[in-house]
Amino acid sequence: TAEPIEAARAVRLAEHVQYADGSIVSRALVQKPVGSITLFAFDEGQGLNEHTAPYDAYVQILDGEGELVIGGQIVNAKSSETVLIPANVPHAVNARQRFKMLLTMIRG
């Protein structure tokens, strides 16, 4: 189940997910039929193998720098940058260094 953040309060999302040695940590903030919002913390050397999703995905880097491979193209994104991963395009995530990201999936 999703763990909502407190309403009507400014928060630093990067503080709501912590790094763990040798792991990927995720925290769902929203899980609804129309979409989901999930925080991730990737330790150095971790990643997600190439996969596809039937919906557009927006990745916002919150801390550090992440490597996304989208349709075979490498995209290095840094803190405060956002990348659109189009629906049905193969993509992967690689942590050359520790980084945190917010993943927003829009269904429909």
Secondary structure, DSSP 8 states (H G I E B T S, - for coil): ------TT----GGGGS---TT-EEEEEEEEETTEEEEEEEE-TT-EEEEE--SSEEEEEEEEEEEEEEETTEEEEEETT-EEEE-TT--EEEE-SS-EEEEEEEE--
